[in-house]
Amino acid sequence: MKIHEYNEMMRYLTRPQEDPSIKQLAASVPYDLPNPETRIQELATGGEVIGKPGGLVEPGVMYYGTSKVKTGKFKYPITNQHGTVWRDKPFIHKPLSTTQQKLADTIKKEIGRSLTQPELTRIRKNQVTKVSEFRSFIPADIWKETTDKIKKLRLKKVNINLSDEAFAKKLNDVYKIKTRSRKPWTNMSVGELQKSLKISDTVGAKATRSLDEIKKIVGTLKKGEQILKDFDAGKISETQLRSKASHKVHQTKPETKIRLKNG
């Protein structure tokens, strides 16, 4: 007999005796117990387990305390990634601690509005512990409302021809609007926002350039000479000519600056 065969034989002969009561207990367990994985999934959807005499649950009720549909006493919604269920009692958020409430009040003062429940939840979970961390959690829809407002202000007659630096100062001092990172505006941050809003060619002090300056800029283009001939012949308008010049100015190629300097 080989050694490993001997070892297997000895393990079998010296194994503990099986307790017969274990088989009796297993036989007494009902076969209709819920599957653990299914139960976990059901709990994740918002179901609550509360004792009910006789194990009865009303029709349409997932678990005692929640329902798949809004009906009768089940009128308080609670939503997560799995969907919405309806509770018989309103959901009460855990109060913020003293430190968390102080942070929430500071953020509210800086942004000029009340915080939403998702924002408060991030503070409650200590995902945001200081004002500087709040930036990455500003919802995109709220920031879009702010940028839409800035766009309307920039296109007003009193602002459209201001330089980016002058408009940045006005945003800071007059309109009291800050950047998404809660910082003051600069000419660079205003310029970047205007590019994203696609109004760079419409606003700013550059709109006051004379026609001679526009022609000089267009002349630096590869086909600038032909474009100027088309303009003189009436084939393109002054607006189109200015648009081509504006586009060229926004390019920072060294050869453009050299041509303008030597022209």
Protein Blocks (a to p, Z undefined) as FASTA:
>chain_A
ZZklmmmmmmmmmpccddfklmmmmmmpcfkbccfklmmmmmmnopacdddehhiacehi
abghiafbdehjllcccddfkbccddfbdcddddddfklmmmmmmmmmmnopacdfklmm
mmmnopagbfklmmmmmcfklmmmmmmmmmmmmmpmklmmpcfklmmmmmmmmnopacfk
opacdfklmmmmmmmnopmmmgcjklmpcfklmmmmmmmpmklmmmmmmmmnopacfklm
mmmmmmmmmpccfklmmmmmmZZ
